């Protein structure tokens, strides 16, 4: 009988623990660096919008200096944003 109560208690704890959602994931990843000078222009674009080239176009950048990637997971939705800087 004690084993049955113990197993039922463990199952109840696992069931309650599964309802807890993890905190949102938000981190940056340096992706690339070139020898081009870092200018004052910055452009951003989602991965689904075209990625690095679209981010450069959005910022009016013709010579890319750095590329960073922002990963975000919130409410089960994952997005990846490219952040480009340069001249």
N, C-alpha and C positions, 0 to 999 in steps of 0.2 A: 504494500500500500504506500509506503514511504517513497519507493522508487517511482510509482505512478504520479504522486504529487510533485516530486522533484522534476520529472520529465515535463509535466504540464506547466510547471512554473518556468522552466527553461523555454518552452515553446511560446509562452506568453511574453517573456522578455524579448525573444527574437522577433515576435510579431510587432511589438511596440518599437523596437529599434529600427525596423524596416520603414517605419513611417517618418523617421527623421531624415530630412533632406540635407545633403552636404552643402557647405557654403559655396557661393559662386566662385568659380575659378577665373582669375584675371591676372595674366602675367605677360611680360614682354620677352621677346626672344630676339637678340641681335642676329641679323641674317647675313648682311653683306656690307663690306666697306671697300671703297675704291680709293685711288690716289687723287681723285678730283676734290677740289676744295669744298668744304661744307659752307653752303651759302645760307641765305636767310629764307629761302623758299621751302615750304613743307607741303606735301600732298598726302592725302589718305584715300584709300579705297578698300571696299570689302573684297574678299577673295571671289565672291560670286559676281562682282562687277567688272572683273578683269585683272585684278591683282596689281603687280608692281607697275606695269606700263600705264594702267589707268590712274594709279596714284600719282605718277610723275606728270601725266597730262593734267590732272586735277590741280596740281600745284604749279603748273607752268614751268616744270623743270626739264631742261634739255640735257644736263650732265648730272647724273645721279652720284651722290657721295656716300650716303648710308641708306640702309633699308632695315627697318625693324618690323617685327610681326607681333601684334597684340592678339593673344588668344583669350577668348571669353566664353564661359559656359554658365548660363543662368537659366533656371527653370527648364532644363533639358534642351535648350537651344544653344548650339555651338556656333560661334562666329570667329572668323579670322580676318583681321584688318591689317593691311600693309601701310606702313608709314615711311614715306620717302623724303629725304632731304637732299638739297643740292642747289645748283645754279640754274 
